[in-house]
Amino acid sequence: MAEMIIRLEELEITMYLGIHDFERARPQRVLISAEITVTGTDWQAGKFFDYDPVAEFVRAFNGTRIDTQEELVSRIHAFVHSREGVVHAAIWSKKPDVYPDAKAVGVVLRG
């Protein structure tokens, strides 16, 4: 059976993410991306991977507080893997406003 890859690119949320005082003082932008490999899809038969629940799960982190990007991507990764048909996922987060001389700082979890 063929595999399909679903991509969600840079869904922006705003949350408290980090261990440093300045990261705990105010919310910051976080960009979440996912590459999700699924099987069992057949658009002609109406079988598809519904990525809306993934986007909703990520959006639910708006306004929350988590200490590390590692924890954030681990939570999202676990949710994605709980979805029917998922055989592999890569989830990454990026904080674009941490350093003025860097585009972003991020973490990737694959598996």
C-alpha positions, 0 to 999 in steps of 0.5 A: 500500500502506498504512503502519503506524506502530509505537511503542516508548515509553520503554524504560528502559536503564541505561548510561554516557552522556555526556562529563562526569566525573559521567556517566562515573562511574556509569551512568544511566537512559536512556529510548529511544523509536521511531516506525517507519513500515513497509509490507508488513504484512498481519496477515491474511496473517501479515505483520507487523513484528517489533519484538522485535529492536528492543527487544533491540538497545536492551536490549543497550546496558545497561551500555555506554559511549557519549559522546553521545546523538547517537551512541546514537540514530544507532546505533539508527536505523541498526539500525531502518532495516536491518529489512525494510519500514521506510520512516521512523523517528524515534528519541529518547533521554532522560536523565531524571536530568540536571537536578533542575529538568527532566523530561529532556534528549533527542535525536531523529533522524528520517529 
